[in-house]
Amino acid sequence: MMESRRKFLTILLASGLPIGFVNSSAQSQGGGGTQPSPKPVQKDEDTDEPRIDSRAMLEANQKDIKKSVERLFHLASELKAEVEKTDSVQVLSVPMLKKAEEIEKLAKSIRSRAIG
């Protein structure tokens, strides 16, 4: 049995198998104790990375949302006034369509900021 193992190992080494694989397989077969498990990475609290104040960031986000909502209300009011001035039978003008697109983009950005 030892001769067959020796032949197997010489064939593996001759074929160019990395020696590290052979060493690890010999240890896993019970040659020498258990392999130590890797230690979990611990994060030090004394890192040099600047911490972001989440409270300040949330307050700034809330202010941006309020400004955007005010802008959205203003644009929607302007669009409503323009629609009331025009005849509903006529086709909407290009500036009205652009204003509607701007309102839509602003509403989507408010939604995305409100979600997170």
FILUMTOR-604878 format. One record per residue: x, z, y of N, C-alpha, C in turn; residue number from 0; residue in three letters. Coordinates in nm, 3 decimals, decimal comma. Layout:
<sites>
{site {X Z Y} {X Z Y} {X Z Y} NUM ALA};
...
</sites>
This chain:
<sites>
{site {0,082 0,000 -0,119} {0,000 0,000 0,000} {0,086 0,000 0,125} 0 MET};
{site {0,198 0,073 0,124} {0,287 0,075 0,239} {0,348 -0,062 0,263} 1 MET};
{site {0,375 -0,135 0,154} {0,434 -0,268 0,169} {0,335 -0,363 0,236} 2 GLU};
{site {0,208 -0,352 0,203} {0,109 -0,441 0,264} {0,093 -0,411 0,413} 3 SER};
{site {0,104 -0,284 0,448} {0,097 -0,249 0,590} {0,219 -0,302 0,664} 4 ARG};
{site {0,334 -0,289 0,603} {0,457 -0,338 0,666} {0,450 -0,489 0,685} 5 ARG};
{site {0,402 -0,559 0,584} {0,390 -0,704 0,595} {0,291 -0,741 0,708} 6 LYS};
{site {0,182 -0,667 0,712} {0,082 -0,694 0,816} {0,141 -0,673 0,955} 7 PHE};
{site {0,213 -0,563 0,972} {0,272 -0,534 1,103} {0,380 -0,634 1,140} 8 LEU};
{site {0,462 -0,676 1,044} {0,566 -0,774 1,076} {0,503 -0,908 1,114} 9 THR};
{site {0,394 -0,943 1,049} {0,325 -1,068 1,083} {0,267 -1,059 1,225} 10 ILE};
{site {0,208 -0,943 1,257} {0,152 -0,925 1,391} {0,260 -0,932 1,497} 11 LEU};
{site {0,373 -0,864 1,472} {0,481 -0,866 1,569} {0,542 -1,004 1,583} 12 LEU};
{site {0,551 -1,073 1,474} {0,608 -1,208 1,478} {0,515 -1,305 1,552} 13 ALA};
{site {0,386 -1,279 1,544} {0,293 -1,369 1,609} {0,285 -1,347 1,759} 14 SER};
{site {0,348 -1,240 1,810} {0,353 -1,219 1,954} {0,248 -1,121 2,004} 15 GLY};
{site {0,191 -1,039 1,918} {0,094 -0,940 1,960} {0,163 -0,834 2,045} 16 LEU};
{site {0,107 -0,795 2,154} {0,171 -0,694 2,239} {0,192 -0,562 2,165} 17 PRO};
{site {0,306 -0,503 2,191} {0,342 -0,380 2,123} {0,249 -0,266 2,166} 18 ILE};
{site {0,201 -0,267 2,285} {0,111 -0,162 2,332} {-0,015 -0,154 2,248} 19 GLY};
{site {-0,066 -0,267 2,203} {-0,185 -0,267 2,118} {-0,154 -0,204 1,984} 20 PHE};
{site {-0,036 -0,234 1,928} {0,003 -0,177 1,799} {0,019 -0,026 1,811} 21 VAL};
{site {0,080 0,022 1,920} {0,098 0,165 1,939} {-0,036 0,237 1,954} 22 ASN};
{site {-0,127 0,178 2,028} {-0,257 0,243 2,048} {-0,338 0,243 1,920} 23 SER};
{site {-0,326 0,138 1,838} {-0,400 0,136 1,712} {-0,341 0,236 1,614} 24 SER};
{site {-0,210 0,258 1,617} {-0,148 0,356 1,528} {-0,191 0,497 1,566} 25 ALA};
{site {-0,207 0,526 1,695} {-0,251 0,658 1,738} {-0,397 0,681 1,705} 26 GLN};
{site {-0,479 0,577 1,713} {-0,620 0,594 1,686} {-0,650 0,613 1,538} 27 SER};
{site {-0,556 0,579 1,449} {-0,576 0,597 1,306} {-0,544 0,738 1,261} 28 GLN};
{site {-0,516 0,827 1,350} {-0,494 0,966 1,313} {-0,348 1,003 1,313} 29 GLY};
{site {-0,263 0,924 1,368} {-0,120 0,950 1,368} {-0,084 1,069 1,454} 30 GLY};
{site {-0,148 1,092 1,559} {-0,106 1,203 1,642} {-0,216 1,258 1,728} 31 GLY};
{site {-0,300 1,339 1,692} {-0,395 1,411 1,776} {-0,493 1,321 1,849} 32 GLY};
{site {-0,573 1,383 1,931} {-0,673 1,307 2,005} {-0,616 1,260 2,138} 33 THR};
{site {-0,666 1,151 2,182} {-0,622 1,095 2,308} {-0,696 1,166 2,421} 34 GLN};
{site {-0,626 1,209 2,525} {-0,694 1,281 2,633} {-0,790 1,188 2,706} 35 PRO};
{site {-0,907 1,241 2,738} {-1,006 1,160 2,809} {-0,964 1,147 2,955} 36 SER};
{site {-0,995 1,034 3,017} {-0,957 1,016 3,158} {-1,032 1,115 3,246} 37 PRO};
{site {-0,963 1,166 3,345} {-1,023 1,262 3,437} {-1,109 1,189 3,538} 38 LYS};
{site {-1,224 1,245 3,572} {-1,308 1,180 3,674} {-1,239 1,185 3,810} 39 PRO};
{site {-1,260 1,082 3,886} {-1,200 1,073 4,018} {-1,273 1,168 4,111} 40 VAL};
{site {-1,197 1,256 4,174} {-1,257 1,350 4,268} {-1,227 1,304 4,409} 41 GLN};
{site {-1,327 1,311 4,491} {-1,309 1,271 4,630} {-1,275 1,394 4,712} 42 LYS};
{site {-1,168 1,384 4,784} {-1,130 1,494 4,871} {-1,211 1,489 4,998} 43 ASP};
{site {-1,245 1,605 5,048} {-1,320 1,611 5,172} {-1,229 1,593 5,293} 44 GLU};
{site {-1,098 1,599 5,271} {-1,002 1,588 5,380} {-0,949 1,446 5,397} 45 ASP};
{site {-1,031 1,348 5,368} {-0,986 1,209 5,382} {-0,981 1,172 5,529} 46 THR};
{site {-0,903 1,070 5,558} {-0,886 1,026 5,696} {-0,996 0,930 5,742} 47 ASP};
{site {-1,090 0,899 5,652} {-1,195 0,806 5,688} {-1,291 0,873 5,786} 48 GLU};
{site {-1,330 0,802 5,892} {-1,424 0,861 5,987} {-1,563 0,871 5,923} 49 PRO};
{site {-1,626 0,983 5,943} {-1,760 1,002 5,889} {-1,862 0,953 5,990} 50 ARG};
{site {-1,963 0,888 5,938} {-2,069 0,837 6,023} {-2,179 0,942 6,027} 51 ILE};
{site {-2,216 0,981 6,147} {-2,321 1,080 6,163} {-2,455 1,012 6,136} 52 ASP};
{site {-2,517 1,046 6,026} {-2,640 0,978 5,987} {-2,753 1,008 6,084} 53 SER};
{site {-2,755 1,129 6,138} {-2,861 1,165 6,233} {-2,852 1,079 6,360} 54 ARG};
{site {-2,730 1,064 6,411} {-2,712 0,982 6,531} {-2,746 0,836 6,503} 55 ALA};
{site {-2,710 0,790 6,384} {-2,738 0,652 6,347} {-2,890 0,630 6,337} 56 MET};
{site {-2,962 0,728 6,280} {-3,107 0,716 6,269} {-3,174 0,719 6,407} 57 LEU};
{site {-3,122 0,803 6,497} {-3,178 0,809 6,632} {-3,156 0,677 6,706} 58 GLU};
{site {-3,038 0,619 6,691} {-3,009 0,490 6,755} {-3,098 0,381 6,697} 59 ALA};
{site {-3,119 0,386 6,566} {-3,206 0,288 6,501} {-3,349 0,302 6,551} 60 ASN};
{site {-3,394 0,426 6,570} {-3,529 0,450 6,620} {-3,544 0,396 6,762} 61 GLN};
{site {-3,442 0,414 6,845} {-3,448 0,362 6,982} {-3,455 0,209 6,981} 62 LYS};
{site {-3,376 0,146 6,894} {-3,379 0,000 6,884} {-3,517 -0,048 6,839} 63 ASP};
{site {-3,576 0,024 6,745} {-3,708 -0,016 6,696} {-3,811 -0,004 6,808} 64 ILE};
{site {-3,804 0,104 6,886} {-3,899 0,121 6,996} {-3,885 0,010 7,099} 65 LYS};
{site {-3,761 -0,027 7,133} {-3,739 -0,137 7,229} {-3,793 -0,268 7,173} 66 LYS};
{site {-3,770 -0,290 7,045} {-3,818 -0,414 6,983} {-3,969 -0,418 6,979} 67 SER};
{site {-4,033 -0,305 6,953} {-4,179 -0,301 6,949} {-4,236 -0,328 7,088} 68 VAL};
{site {-4,173 -0,273 7,192} {-4,218 -0,301 7,329} {-4,205 -0,449 7,361} 69 GLU};
{site {-4,094 -0,508 7,321} {-4,072 -0,652 7,342} {-4,176 -0,734 7,265} 70 ARG};
{site {-4,204 -0,691 7,143} {-4,303 -0,760 7,060} {-4,441 -0,753 7,125} 71 LEU};
{site {-4,477 -0,638 7,177} {-4,606 -0,623 7,244} {-4,614 -0,713 7,368} 72 PHE};
{site {-4,505 -0,718 7,443} {-4,501 -0,801 7,564} {-4,517 -0,949 7,527} 73 HIS};
{site {-4,444 -0,994 7,427} {-4,453 -1,135 7,385} {-4,592 -1,167 7,331} 74 LEU};
{site {-4,649 -1,076 7,252} {-4,782 -1,100 7,196} {-4,887 -1,106 7,308} 75 ALA};
{site {-4,871 -1,021 7,408} {-4,965 -1,024 7,522} {-4,954 -1,156 7,597} 76 SER};
{site {-4,832 -1,203 7,620} {-4,813 -1,332 7,688} {-4,875 -1,446 7,608} 77 GLU};
{site {-4,852 -1,443 7,477} {-4,906 -1,549 7,391} {-5,059 -1,545 7,393} 78 LEU};
{site {-5,116 -1,428 7,390} {-5,262 -1,415 7,395} {-5,317 -1,471 7,525} 79 LYS};
{site {-5,250 -1,440 7,634} {-5,296 -1,490 7,765} {-5,287 -1,643 7,770} 80 ALA};
{site {-5,181 -1,700 7,715} {-5,167 -1,846 7,715} {-5,273 -1,911 7,628} 81 GLU};
{site {-5,302 -1,850 7,513} {-5,404 -1,908 7,424} {-5,541 -1,902 7,489} 82 VAL};
{site {-5,571 -1,794 7,561} {-5,700 -1,783 7,628} {-5,714 -1,884 7,742} 83 GLU};
{site {-5,603 -1,922 7,804} {-5,607 -2,019 7,913} {-5,634 -2,160 7,862} 84 LYS};
{site {-5,584 -2,191 7,744} {-5,597 -2,328 7,692} {-5,728 -2,342 7,615} 85 THR};
{site {-5,767 -2,467 7,599} {-5,887 -2,498 7,523} {-5,851 -2,495 7,375} 86 ASP};
{site {-5,935 -2,433 7,293} {-5,904 -2,418 7,151} {-5,910 -2,550 7,076} 87 SER};
{site {-5,972 -2,650 7,134} {-5,980 -2,781 7,070} {-5,845 -2,853 7,080} 88 VAL};
{site {-5,770 -2,825 7,185} {-5,643 -2,892 7,206} {-5,538 -2,836 7,109} 89 GLN};
{site {-5,435 -2,915 7,093} {-5,322 -2,873 7,009} {-5,238 -2,773 7,087} 90 VAL};
{site {-5,182 -2,675 7,017} {-5,099 -2,575 7,084} {-4,973 -2,641 7,140} 91 LEU};
{site {-4,928 -2,594 7,254} {-4,809 -2,651 7,317} {-4,683 -2,601 7,247} 92 SER};
{site {-4,574 -2,672 7,271} {-4,445 -2,637 7,211} {-4,397 -2,499 7,256} 93 VAL};
{site {-4,408 -2,465 7,386} {-4,366 -2,330 7,426} {-4,445 -2,219 7,356} 94 PRO};
{site {-4,575 -2,246 7,332} {-4,655 -2,146 7,261} {-4,608 -2,130 7,117} 95 MET};
{site {-4,574 -2,239 7,054} {-4,525 -2,232 6,916} {-4,389 -2,161 6,909} 96 LEU};
{site {-4,304 -2,189 7,007} {-4,173 -2,121 7,010} {-4,190 -1,971 7,032} 97 LYS};
{site {-4,286 -1,935 7,117} {-4,312 -1,793 7,141} {-4,365 -1,727 7,013} 98 LYS};
{site {-4,450 -1,799 6,941} {-4,504 -1,745 6,815} {-4,391 -1,726 6,712} 99 ALA};
{site {-4,298 -1,822 6,707} {-4,183 -1,808 6,616} {-4,095 -1,690 6,655} 100 GLU};
{site {-4,075 -1,671 6,785} {-3,995 -1,558 6,833} {-4,062 -1,426 6,797} 101 GLU};
{site {-4,194 -1,422 6,811} {-4,268 -1,301 6,773} {-4,252 -1,273 6,624} 102 ILE};
{site {-4,260 -1,379 6,545} {-4,245 -1,363 6,400} {-4,106 -1,311 6,363} 103 GLU};
{site {-4,001 -1,365 6,423} {-3,865 -1,320 6,396} {-3,845 -1,174 6,437} 104 LYS};
{site {-3,900 -1,140 6,553} {-3,888 -1,003 6,601} {-3,961 -0,906 6,510} 105 LEU};
{site {-4,079 -0,945 6,463} {-4,155 -0,859 6,372} {-4,080 -0,841 6,239} 106 ALA};
{site {-4,018 -0,945 6,190} {-3,941 -0,933 6,066} {-3,819 -0,843 6,083} 107 LYS};
{site {-3,753 -0,854 6,199} {-3,636 -0,768 6,222} {-3,677 -0,622 6,235} 108 SER};
{site {-3,792 -0,597 6,299} {-3,841 -0,459 6,309} {-3,872 -0,405 6,170} 109 ILE};
{site {-3,935 -0,488 6,090} {-3,970 -0,446 5,953} {-3,846 -0,414 5,872} 110 ARG};
{site {-3,744 -0,498 5,880} {-3,622 -0,475 5,802} {-3,549 -0,349 5,848} 111 SER};
{site {-3,549 -0,323 5,979} {-3,485 -0,200 6,029} {-3,565 -0,076 5,991} 112 ARG};
{site {-3,697 -0,088 5,988} {-3,782 0,027 5,953} {-3,768 0,061 5,805} 113 ALA};
{site {-3,749 -0,040 5,721} {-3,734 -0,017 5,578} {-3,600 0,049 5,550} 114 ILE};
{site {-3,499 0,006 5,617} {-3,368 0,069 5,596} {-3,265 -0,030 5,599} 115 GLY};
</sites>
